[in-house]
Amino acid sequence: MAKNQFSYRHNAELLQQMMQKADISSLKQLSRVSGVSELQLIRLQNGLMPKMQIETLLKLSKALQVPLNQLLSSFLPPSLQASDRQDDSSSATVESLKQEYQRLQQLLKTQKQSLEQEFHSSSIQELESWLLQWPTAAAAAQKNPQLPAVRLLPLVKPVEKLLKKWGVEAIASVGEEIAYDPQWHQLIEGTAEPGDLVKVRYIGYRQGDKLLYRAKVSPLSS
């Protein structure tokens, strides 16, 4: 019992040190950052690392900013650690985990490539009409400068549809008069205080709460 208590205390202190270096203050925060349940973190503290899945250890390695090999060797139970009186079970365990890690890395790489191909394919499908029609329309516009630009607007719809699908929204519209907010707007001339009316010259974009491009604005003429 005392040995188990020592092992738990040792592992808990070791994990705390790693968390401090990674600027993580609690197990709850580590669980949130890594995507690993607090129950799994408790298992790690109790010396059950060899029974944990490699995916879980990989997530912890990334969250704690510690190489996987170091994480494995640090929390390997004393009964499996190498010594002059023991066999090579520790090395075998670490080597097995390394092989599983390499297999997982290859699997993740394959999945990433597959997801990228799927993303490219779906995006191309969304843009199909634009890809097929825009070059012809652009060539016609170059040959005939009098061609009304309004006739080209429907061809932009697939791009707008794709942006909407991705959750990308325009910040205001061109010519709109809005209250100046430096978080979302960029002055291209003059000065303005937050809340002052400004006119949008170039629209900006955001994706949810994430700013992509500030809308470029200028103060209203006095």
Rosetta constraint file for C-alpha pairs under 8 A:
AtomPair CA 1 CA 5 HARMONIC 6.18 0.50
AtomPair CA 2 CA 6 HARMONIC 6.14 0.50
AtomPair CA 3 CA 7 HARMONIC 6.17 0.50
AtomPair CA 4 CA 8 HARMONIC 6.13 0.50
AtomPair CA 4 CA 46 HARMONIC 7.75 0.50
AtomPair CA 5 CA 9 HARMONIC 6.07 0.50
AtomPair CA 6 CA 10 HARMONIC 5.96 0.50
AtomPair CA 7 CA 11 HARMONIC 6.09 0.50
AtomPair CA 7 CA 45 HARMONIC 7.94 0.50
AtomPair CA 7 CA 46 HARMONIC 6.92 0.50
AtomPair CA 7 CA 47 HARMONIC 6.88 0.50
AtomPair CA 7 CA 77 HARMONIC 7.93 0.50
AtomPair CA 8 CA 12 HARMONIC 5.94 0.50
AtomPair CA 8 CA 45 HARMONIC 5.39 0.50
AtomPair CA 8 CA 46 HARMONIC 4.95 0.50
AtomPair CA 8 CA 47 HARMONIC 6.84 0.50
AtomPair CA 9 CA 13 HARMONIC 6.11 0.50
AtomPair CA 9 CA 45 HARMONIC 7.76 0.50
AtomPair CA 10 CA 14 HARMONIC 6.13 0.50
AtomPair CA 11 CA 15 HARMONIC 6.02 0.50
AtomPair CA 11 CA 44 HARMONIC 7.51 0.50
AtomPair CA 11 CA 45 HARMONIC 4.91 0.50
AtomPair CA 11 CA 46 HARMONIC 7.15 0.50
AtomPair CA 11 CA 47 HARMONIC 7.21 0.50
AtomPair CA 11 CA 75 HARMONIC 6.65 0.50
AtomPair CA 12 CA 16 HARMONIC 6.10 0.50
AtomPair CA 12 CA 45 HARMONIC 5.29 0.50
AtomPair CA 13 CA 17 HARMONIC 6.25 0.50
AtomPair CA 14 CA 18 HARMONIC 6.43 0.50
AtomPair CA 15 CA 19 HARMONIC 6.13 0.50
AtomPair CA 15 CA 45 HARMONIC 7.58 0.50
AtomPair CA 16 CA 20 HARMONIC 6.16 0.50
AtomPair CA 17 CA 21 HARMONIC 6.41 0.50
AtomPair CA 18 CA 22 HARMONIC 6.33 0.50
AtomPair CA 18 CA 64 HARMONIC 6.24 0.50
AtomPair CA 18 CA 66 HARMONIC 7.85 0.50
AtomPair CA 19 CA 23 HARMONIC 6.05 0.50
AtomPair CA 19 CA 24 HARMONIC 4.84 0.50
AtomPair CA 19 CA 25 HARMONIC 6.66 0.50
AtomPair CA 19 CA 26 HARMONIC 7.70 0.50
AtomPair CA 19 CA 30 HARMONIC 7.59 0.50
AtomPair CA 19 CA 64 HARMONIC 6.18 0.50
AtomPair CA 20 CA 24 HARMONIC 5.64 0.50
AtomPair CA 20 CA 25 HARMONIC 6.60 0.50
AtomPair CA 21 CA 64 HARMONIC 7.80 0.50
AtomPair CA 22 CA 63 HARMONIC 7.59 0.50
AtomPair CA 22 CA 64 HARMONIC 5.46 0.50
AtomPair CA 22 CA 65 HARMONIC 6.47 0.50
AtomPair CA 24 CA 29 HARMONIC 6.40 0.50
AtomPair CA 24 CA 30 HARMONIC 6.26 0.50
AtomPair CA 25 CA 29 HARMONIC 6.62 0.50
AtomPair CA 25 CA 30 HARMONIC 7.76 0.50
AtomPair CA 26 CA 30 HARMONIC 6.26 0.50
AtomPair CA 27 CA 31 HARMONIC 5.96 0.50
AtomPair CA 27 CA 38 HARMONIC 6.56 0.50
AtomPair CA 27 CA 41 HARMONIC 7.39 0.50
AtomPair CA 28 CA 32 HARMONIC 6.26 0.50
AtomPair CA 28 CA 38 HARMONIC 6.66 0.50
AtomPair CA 29 CA 33 HARMONIC 6.06 0.50
AtomPair CA 30 CA 34 HARMONIC 5.87 0.50
AtomPair CA 30 CA 35 HARMONIC 7.98 0.50
AtomPair CA 30 CA 36 HARMONIC 7.77 0.50
AtomPair CA 30 CA 63 HARMONIC 7.29 0.50
AtomPair CA 31 CA 35 HARMONIC 5.48 0.50
AtomPair CA 31 CA 36 HARMONIC 4.93 0.50
AtomPair CA 31 CA 37 HARMONIC 5.44 0.50
AtomPair CA 31 CA 38 HARMONIC 5.75 0.50
AtomPair CA 31 CA 41 HARMONIC 7.75 0.50
AtomPair CA 32 CA 36 HARMONIC 7.17 0.50
AtomPair CA 33 CA 63 HARMONIC 6.37 0.50
AtomPair CA 34 CA 59 HARMONIC 5.50 0.50
AtomPair CA 34 CA 60 HARMONIC 5.82 0.50
AtomPair CA 34 CA 62 HARMONIC 7.45 0.50
AtomPair CA 34 CA 63 HARMONIC 5.20 0.50
AtomPair CA 35 CA 59 HARMONIC 7.12 0.50
AtomPair CA 36 CA 40 HARMONIC 6.59 0.50
AtomPair CA 36 CA 41 HARMONIC 7.36 0.50
AtomPair CA 36 CA 56 HARMONIC 6.45 0.50
AtomPair CA 36 CA 59 HARMONIC 7.15 0.50
AtomPair CA 36 CA 60 HARMONIC 7.33 0.50
AtomPair CA 37 CA 41 HARMONIC 6.69 0.50
AtomPair CA 38 CA 42 HARMONIC 6.26 0.50
AtomPair CA 39 CA 43 HARMONIC 6.31 0.50
AtomPair CA 40 CA 44 HARMONIC 6.31 0.50
AtomPair CA 40 CA 52 HARMONIC 7.73 0.50
AtomPair CA 41 CA 45 HARMONIC 6.37 0.50
AtomPair CA 42 CA 46 HARMONIC 6.22 0.50
AtomPair CA 43 CA 47 HARMONIC 6.55 0.50
AtomPair CA 43 CA 48 HARMONIC 5.31 0.50
AtomPair CA 43 CA 49 HARMONIC 6.95 0.50
AtomPair CA 44 CA 48 HARMONIC 5.37 0.50
AtomPair CA 44 CA 49 HARMONIC 5.12 0.50
AtomPair CA 44 CA 52 HARMONIC 7.98 0.50
AtomPair CA 44 CA 75 HARMONIC 7.30 0.50
AtomPair CA 47 CA 75 HARMONIC 6.63 0.50
AtomPair CA 47 CA 76 HARMONIC 7.02 0.50
AtomPair CA 47 CA 77 HARMONIC 5.56 0.50
AtomPair CA 48 CA 52 HARMONIC 6.83 0.50
AtomPair CA 48 CA 77 HARMONIC 7.63 0.50
AtomPair CA 49 CA 72 HARMONIC 7.70 0.50
AtomPair CA 49 CA 75 HARMONIC 6.47 0.50
AtomPair CA 49 CA 76 HARMONIC 6.58 0.50
AtomPair CA 49 CA 77 HARMONIC 7.79 0.50
AtomPair CA 50 CA 76 HARMONIC 7.15 0.50
AtomPair CA 50 CA 93 HARMONIC 7.63 0.50
AtomPair CA 52 CA 56 HARMONIC 6.78 0.50
AtomPair CA 52 CA 57 HARMONIC 7.15 0.50
AtomPair CA 53 CA 57 HARMONIC 6.60 0.50
AtomPair CA 54 CA 58 HARMONIC 5.99 0.50
AtomPair CA 54 CA 97 HARMONIC 6.92 0.50
AtomPair CA 54 CA 100 HARMONIC 6.83 0.50
AtomPair CA 54 CA 101 HARMONIC 6.42 0.50
AtomPair CA 55 CA 59 HARMONIC 6.31 0.50
AtomPair CA 55 CA 101 HARMONIC 7.98 0.50
AtomPair CA 55 CA 104 HARMONIC 7.61 0.50
AtomPair CA 56 CA 60 HARMONIC 6.39 0.50
AtomPair CA 57 CA 61 HARMONIC 6.04 0.50
AtomPair CA 57 CA 68 HARMONIC 7.39 0.50
AtomPair CA 57 CA 71 HARMONIC 7.96 0.50
AtomPair CA 58 CA 62 HARMONIC 6.31 0.50
AtomPair CA 58 CA 68 HARMONIC 6.61 0.50
AtomPair CA 58 CA 101 HARMONIC 7.70 0.50
AtomPair CA 59 CA 63 HARMONIC 6.21 0.50
AtomPair CA 60 CA 64 HARMONIC 5.89 0.50
AtomPair CA 61 CA 65 HARMONIC 5.81 0.50
AtomPair CA 61 CA 66 HARMONIC 5.09 0.50
AtomPair CA 61 CA 67 HARMONIC 5.98 0.50
AtomPair CA 61 CA 68 HARMONIC 5.42 0.50
AtomPair CA 61 CA 71 HARMONIC 6.66 0.50
AtomPair CA 62 CA 66 HARMONIC 6.64 0.50
AtomPair CA 62 CA 67 HARMONIC 7.77 0.50
AtomPair CA 66 CA 70 HARMONIC 6.64 0.50
AtomPair CA 66 CA 71 HARMONIC 6.48 0.50
AtomPair CA 67 CA 71 HARMONIC 6.36 0.50
AtomPair CA 68 CA 72 HARMONIC 6.14 0.50
AtomPair CA 69 CA 73 HARMONIC 6.21 0.50
AtomPair CA 69 CA 94 HARMONIC 7.81 0.50
AtomPair CA 69 CA 98 HARMONIC 7.59 0.50
AtomPair CA 70 CA 74 HARMONIC 5.91 0.50
AtomPair CA 71 CA 75 HARMONIC 6.35 0.50
AtomPair CA 72 CA 76 HARMONIC 5.96 0.50
AtomPair CA 72 CA 94 HARMONIC 6.90 0.50
AtomPair CA 73 CA 94 HARMONIC 7.51 0.50
AtomPair CA 76 CA 80 HARMONIC 6.59 0.50
AtomPair CA 76 CA 81 HARMONIC 6.56 0.50
AtomPair CA 76 CA 90 HARMONIC 7.91 0.50
AtomPair CA 77 CA 81 HARMONIC 6.47 0.50
AtomPair CA 80 CA 89 HARMONIC 6.19 0.50
AtomPair CA 80 CA 90 HARMONIC 4.76 0.50
AtomPair CA 81 CA 89 HARMONIC 7.87 0.50
AtomPair CA 81 CA 90 HARMONIC 5.20 0.50
AtomPair CA 82 CA 86 HARMONIC 6.24 0.50
AtomPair CA 82 CA 87 HARMONIC 7.20 0.50
AtomPair CA 82 CA 88 HARMONIC 6.66 0.50
AtomPair CA 82 CA 89 HARMONIC 7.64 0.50
AtomPair CA 82 CA 90 HARMONIC 5.73 0.50
AtomPair CA 82 CA 91 HARMONIC 7.32 0.50
AtomPair CA 83 CA 87 HARMONIC 7.72 0.50
AtomPair CA 88 CA 92 HARMONIC 6.12 0.50
AtomPair CA 89 CA 93 HARMONIC 6.02 0.50
AtomPair CA 90 CA 94 HARMONIC 6.23 0.50
AtomPair CA 91 CA 95 HARMONIC 5.92 0.50
AtomPair CA 92 CA 96 HARMONIC 5.99 0.50
AtomPair CA 93 CA 97 HARMONIC 6.25 0.50
AtomPair CA 94 CA 98 HARMONIC 6.11 0.50
AtomPair CA 95 CA 99 HARMONIC 6.22 0.50
AtomPair CA 96 CA 100 HARMONIC 6.25 0.50
AtomPair CA 97 CA 101 HARMONIC 5.98 0.50
AtomPair CA 98 CA 102 HARMONIC 6.18 0.50
AtomPair CA 99 CA 103 HARMONIC 6.17 0.50
AtomPair CA 100 CA 104 HARMONIC 6.08 0.50
AtomPair CA 101 CA 105 HARMONIC 6.11 0.50
AtomPair CA 102 CA 106 HARMONIC 6.27 0.50
AtomPair CA 103 CA 107 HARMONIC 6.17 0.50
AtomPair CA 104 CA 108 HARMONIC 6.05 0.50
AtomPair CA 105 CA 109 HARMONIC 6.15 0.50
AtomPair CA 106 CA 110 HARMONIC 6.17 0.50
AtomPair CA 107 CA 111 HARMONIC 6.11 0.50
AtomPair CA 108 CA 112 HARMONIC 5.97 0.50
AtomPair CA 109 CA 113 HARMONIC 6.26 0.50
AtomPair CA 110 CA 114 HARMONIC 6.17 0.50
AtomPair CA 111 CA 115 HARMONIC 6.06 0.50
AtomPair CA 112 CA 116 HARMONIC 6.10 0.50
AtomPair CA 113 CA 117 HARMONIC 6.17 0.50
AtomPair CA 114 CA 118 HARMONIC 6.14 0.50
AtomPair CA 115 CA 119 HARMONIC 5.99 0.50
AtomPair CA 116 CA 120 HARMONIC 6.08 0.50
AtomPair CA 117 CA 121 HARMONIC 6.03 0.50
AtomPair CA 118 CA 122 HARMONIC 6.14 0.50
AtomPair CA 119 CA 123 HARMONIC 6.07 0.50
AtomPair CA 120 CA 124 HARMONIC 6.08 0.50
AtomPair CA 121 CA 125 HARMONIC 6.27 0.50
AtomPair CA 122 CA 126 HARMONIC 6.30 0.50
AtomPair CA 123 CA 127 HARMONIC 6.26 0.50
AtomPair CA 123 CA 162 HARMONIC 7.33 0.50
AtomPair CA 124 CA 128 HARMONIC 5.76 0.50
AtomPair CA 126 CA 158 HARMONIC 6.25 0.50
AtomPair CA 126 CA 159 HARMONIC 7.84 0.50
AtomPair CA 126 CA 161 HARMONIC 7.76 0.50
AtomPair CA 126 CA 162 HARMONIC 6.38 0.50
AtomPair CA 127 CA 131 HARMONIC 5.96 0.50
AtomPair CA 127 CA 158 HARMONIC 5.41 0.50
AtomPair CA 127 CA 159 HARMONIC 6.41 0.50
AtomPair CA 127 CA 162 HARMONIC 7.54 0.50
AtomPair CA 128 CA 132 HARMONIC 6.19 0.50
AtomPair CA 128 CA 158 HARMONIC 7.93 0.50
AtomPair CA 129 CA 133 HARMONIC 5.94 0.50
AtomPair CA 129 CA 134 HARMONIC 7.98 0.50
AtomPair CA 129 CA 155 HARMONIC 7.50 0.50
AtomPair CA 129 CA 158 HARMONIC 7.12 0.50
AtomPair CA 130 CA 134 HARMONIC 5.28 0.50
AtomPair CA 130 CA 155 HARMONIC 5.69 0.50
AtomPair CA 130 CA 156 HARMONIC 6.82 0.50
AtomPair CA 130 CA 158 HARMONIC 6.29 0.50
AtomPair CA 130 CA 159 HARMONIC 7.57 0.50
AtomPair CA 131 CA 135 HARMONIC 7.26 0.50
AtomPair CA 132 CA 136 HARMONIC 7.81 0.50
AtomPair CA 133 CA 137 HARMONIC 6.26 0.50
AtomPair CA 133 CA 155 HARMONIC 7.26 0.50
AtomPair CA 134 CA 138 HARMONIC 5.96 0.50
AtomPair CA 134 CA 155 HARMONIC 6.58 0.50
AtomPair CA 135 CA 139 HARMONIC 6.11 0.50
AtomPair CA 136 CA 140 HARMONIC 6.18 0.50
AtomPair CA 137 CA 141 HARMONIC 6.19 0.50
AtomPair CA 137 CA 152 HARMONIC 7.08 0.50
AtomPair CA 138 CA 142 HARMONIC 6.33 0.50
AtomPair CA 139 CA 143 HARMONIC 6.40 0.50
AtomPair CA 140 CA 144 HARMONIC 6.03 0.50
AtomPair CA 140 CA 147 HARMONIC 7.98 0.50
AtomPair CA 141 CA 145 HARMONIC 5.58 0.50
AtomPair CA 141 CA 146 HARMONIC 7.73 0.50
AtomPair CA 141 CA 147 HARMONIC 5.93 0.50
AtomPair CA 147 CA 151 HARMONIC 7.90 0.50
AtomPair CA 148 CA 152 HARMONIC 7.80 0.50
AtomPair CA 149 CA 153 HARMONIC 7.09 0.50
AtomPair CA 152 CA 156 HARMONIC 7.36 0.50
AtomPair CA 153 CA 157 HARMONIC 7.30 0.50
AtomPair CA 156 CA 160 HARMONIC 6.49 0.50
AtomPair CA 157 CA 161 HARMONIC 6.02 0.50
AtomPair CA 158 CA 162 HARMONIC 6.14 0.50
AtomPair CA 159 CA 163 HARMONIC 6.26 0.50
AtomPair CA 160 CA 164 HARMONIC 6.17 0.50
AtomPair CA 161 CA 165 HARMONIC 6.20 0.50
AtomPair CA 162 CA 166 HARMONIC 6.38 0.50
AtomPair CA 163 CA 167 HARMONIC 6.34 0.50
AtomPair CA 163 CA 168 HARMONIC 5.13 0.50
AtomPair CA 163 CA 169 HARMONIC 7.41 0.50
AtomPair CA 164 CA 168 HARMONIC 5.48 0.50
AtomPair CA 164 CA 169 HARMONIC 6.74 0.50
AtomPair CA 166 CA 207 HARMONIC 7.85 0.50
AtomPair CA 167 CA 207 HARMONIC 5.52 0.50
AtomPair CA 167 CA 208 HARMONIC 6.65 0.50
AtomPair CA 168 CA 205 HARMONIC 6.55 0.50
AtomPair CA 168 CA 206 HARMONIC 5.69 0.50
AtomPair CA 168 CA 207 HARMONIC 4.50 0.50
AtomPair CA 168 CA 208 HARMONIC 7.23 0.50
AtomPair CA 169 CA 205 HARMONIC 5.52 0.50
AtomPair CA 169 CA 206 HARMONIC 5.43 0.50
AtomPair CA 169 CA 207 HARMONIC 6.15 0.50
AtomPair CA 169 CA 208 HARMONIC 7.74 0.50
AtomPair CA 170 CA 203 HARMONIC 6.41 0.50
AtomPair CA 170 CA 204 HARMONIC 5.70 0.50
AtomPair CA 170 CA 205 HARMONIC 4.52 0.50
AtomPair CA 170 CA 206 HARMONIC 6.55 0.50
AtomPair CA 171 CA 184 HARMONIC 7.51 0.50
AtomPair CA 171 CA 203 HARMONIC 5.80 0.50
AtomPair CA 171 CA 204 HARMONIC 4.83 0.50
AtomPair CA 171 CA 205 HARMONIC 5.26 0.50
AtomPair CA 171 CA 206 HARMONIC 6.84 0.50
AtomPair CA 171 CA 214 HARMONIC 7.56 0.50
AtomPair CA 171 CA 215 HARMONIC 6.12 0.50
AtomPair CA 172 CA 176 HARMONIC 6.69 0.50
AtomPair CA 172 CA 178 HARMONIC 7.97 0.50
AtomPair CA 172 CA 200 HARMONIC 7.23 0.50
AtomPair CA 172 CA 203 HARMONIC 6.20 0.50
AtomPair CA 172 CA 204 HARMONIC 7.38 0.50
AtomPair CA 172 CA 215 HARMONIC 7.49 0.50
AtomPair CA 173 CA 200 HARMONIC 6.59 0.50
AtomPair CA 173 CA 202 HARMONIC 7.72 0.50
AtomPair CA 173 CA 203 HARMONIC 5.68 0.50
AtomPair CA 174 CA 199 HARMONIC 7.90 0.50
AtomPair CA 174 CA 200 HARMONIC 5.16 0.50
AtomPair CA 174 CA 201 HARMONIC 5.48 0.50
AtomPair CA 174 CA 202 HARMONIC 5.90 0.50
AtomPair CA 174 CA 203 HARMONIC 5.97 0.50
AtomPair CA 175 CA 199 HARMONIC 5.77 0.50
AtomPair CA 175 CA 200 HARMONIC 5.09 0.50
AtomPair CA 175 CA 201 HARMONIC 6.14 0.50
AtomPair CA 176 CA 199 HARMONIC 5.64 0.50
AtomPair CA 176 CA 200 HARMONIC 5.46 0.50
AtomPair CA 177 CA 197 HARMONIC 6.25 0.50
AtomPair CA 177 CA 198 HARMONIC 5.49 0.50
AtomPair CA 177 CA 199 HARMONIC 4.49 0.50
AtomPair CA 177 CA 200 HARMONIC 6.47 0.50
AtomPair CA 178 CA 197 HARMONIC 5.38 0.50
AtomPair CA 178 CA 198 HARMONIC 5.57 0.50
AtomPair CA 178 CA 199 HARMONIC 6.44 0.50
AtomPair CA 178 CA 200 HARMONIC 7.60 0.50
AtomPair CA 179 CA 194 HARMONIC 7.12 0.50
AtomPair CA 179 CA 195 HARMONIC 4.66 0.50
AtomPair CA 179 CA 196 HARMONIC 5.27 0.50
AtomPair CA 179 CA 197 HARMONIC 4.59 0.50
AtomPair CA 179 CA 198 HARMONIC 6.19 0.50
AtomPair CA 180 CA 185 HARMONIC 6.62 0.50
AtomPair CA 180 CA 192 HARMONIC 7.20 0.50
AtomPair CA 180 CA 193 HARMONIC 6.94 0.50
AtomPair CA 180 CA 194 HARMONIC 5.04 0.50
AtomPair CA 180 CA 195 HARMONIC 4.97 0.50
AtomPair CA 180 CA 196 HARMONIC 5.33 0.50
AtomPair CA 180 CA 197 HARMONIC 5.93 0.50
AtomPair CA 180 CA 198 HARMONIC 5.90 0.50
AtomPair CA 181 CA 185 HARMONIC 5.64 0.50
AtomPair CA 181 CA 194 HARMONIC 5.30 0.50
AtomPair CA 181 CA 195 HARMONIC 6.57 0.50
AtomPair CA 182 CA 186 HARMONIC 6.28 0.50
AtomPair CA 182 CA 194 HARMONIC 6.81 0.50
AtomPair CA 183 CA 214 HARMONIC 7.76 0.50
AtomPair CA 184 CA 204 HARMONIC 7.80 0.50
AtomPair CA 184 CA 211 HARMONIC 7.32 0.50
AtomPair CA 184 CA 213 HARMONIC 8.00 0.50
AtomPair CA 184 CA 214 HARMONIC 5.06 0.50
AtomPair CA 184 CA 215 HARMONIC 6.38 0.50
AtomPair CA 185 CA 204 HARMONIC 7.79 0.50
AtomPair CA 185 CA 214 HARMONIC 4.96 0.50
AtomPair CA 185 CA 215 HARMONIC 4.75 0.50
AtomPair CA 185 CA 216 HARMONIC 5.81 0.50
AtomPair CA 185 CA 217 HARMONIC 6.45 0.50
AtomPair CA 186 CA 214 HARMONIC 5.83 0.50
AtomPair CA 186 CA 215 HARMONIC 5.97 0.50
AtomPair CA 186 CA 216 HARMONIC 4.72 0.50
AtomPair CA 186 CA 217 HARMONIC 5.90 0.50
AtomPair CA 187 CA 191 HARMONIC 7.17 0.50
AtomPair CA 187 CA 192 HARMONIC 7.87 0.50
AtomPair CA 187 CA 216 HARMONIC 5.83 0.50
AtomPair CA 187 CA 217 HARMONIC 5.02 0.50
AtomPair CA 187 CA 218 HARMONIC 5.51 0.50
AtomPair CA 187 CA 219 HARMONIC 7.86 0.50
AtomPair CA 188 CA 216 HARMONIC 6.14 0.50
AtomPair CA 188 CA 217 HARMONIC 6.04 0.50
AtomPair CA 188 CA 218 HARMONIC 5.89 0.50
AtomPair CA 189 CA 217 HARMONIC 7.87 0.50
AtomPair CA 189 CA 218 HARMONIC 5.65 0.50
AtomPair CA 189 CA 219 HARMONIC 7.50 0.50
AtomPair CA 190 CA 218 HARMONIC 6.71 0.50
AtomPair CA 190 CA 219 HARMONIC 6.42 0.50
AtomPair CA 191 CA 218 HARMONIC 7.98 0.50
AtomPair CA 191 CA 219 HARMONIC 6.79 0.50
AtomPair CA 192 CA 196 HARMONIC 6.12 0.50
AtomPair CA 192 CA 198 HARMONIC 7.89 0.50
AtomPair CA 192 CA 219 HARMONIC 6.36 0.50
AtomPair CA 196 CA 219 HARMONIC 7.85 0.50
AtomPair CA 197 CA 219 HARMONIC 6.67 0.50
AtomPair CA 197 CA 220 HARMONIC 6.48 0.50
AtomPair CA 198 CA 217 HARMONIC 6.12 0.50
AtomPair CA 198 CA 218 HARMONIC 5.48 0.50
AtomPair CA 198 CA 219 HARMONIC 4.42 0.50
AtomPair CA 198 CA 220 HARMONIC 5.29 0.50
AtomPair CA 199 CA 217 HARMONIC 5.39 0.50
AtomPair CA 199 CA 218 HARMONIC 5.49 0.50
AtomPair CA 199 CA 219 HARMONIC 6.28 0.50
AtomPair CA 199 CA 220 HARMONIC 6.23 0.50
AtomPair CA 200 CA 215 HARMONIC 6.78 0.50
AtomPair CA 200 CA 216 HARMONIC 6.07 0.50
AtomPair CA 200 CA 217 HARMONIC 4.44 0.50
AtomPair CA 200 CA 218 HARMONIC 6.77 0.50
AtomPair CA 201 CA 215 HARMONIC 7.66 0.50
AtomPair CA 201 CA 216 HARMONIC 5.67 0.50
AtomPair CA 201 CA 217 HARMONIC 5.27 0.50
AtomPair CA 201 CA 218 HARMONIC 7.08 0.50
AtomPair CA 202 CA 215 HARMONIC 5.74 0.50
AtomPair CA 202 CA 216 HARMONIC 5.00 0.50
AtomPair CA 202 CA 217 HARMONIC 6.93 0.50
AtomPair CA 203 CA 214 HARMONIC 7.48 0.50
AtomPair CA 203 CA 215 HARMONIC 4.54 0.50
AtomPair CA 203 CA 216 HARMONIC 6.43 0.50
AtomPair CA 204 CA 212 HARMONIC 7.41 0.50
AtomPair CA 204 CA 213 HARMONIC 4.84 0.50
AtomPair CA 204 CA 214 HARMONIC 4.60 0.50
AtomPair CA 204 CA 215 HARMONIC 3.70 0.50
AtomPair CA 204 CA 216 HARMONIC 6.99 0.50
AtomPair CA 205 CA 211 HARMONIC 6.67 0.50
AtomPair CA 205 CA 212 HARMONIC 5.34 0.50
AtomPair CA 205 CA 213 HARMONIC 5.05 0.50
AtomPair CA 205 CA 214 HARMONIC 6.57 0.50
AtomPair CA 205 CA 215 HARMONIC 7.18 0.50
AtomPair CA 206 CA 210 HARMONIC 5.58 0.50
AtomPair CA 206 CA 211 HARMONIC 4.48 0.50
AtomPair CA 206 CA 212 HARMONIC 4.88 0.50
AtomPair CA 206 CA 213 HARMONIC 6.70 0.50
AtomPair CA 207 CA 211 HARMONIC 6.47 0.50
AtomPair CA 207 CA 212 HARMONIC 6.84 0.50
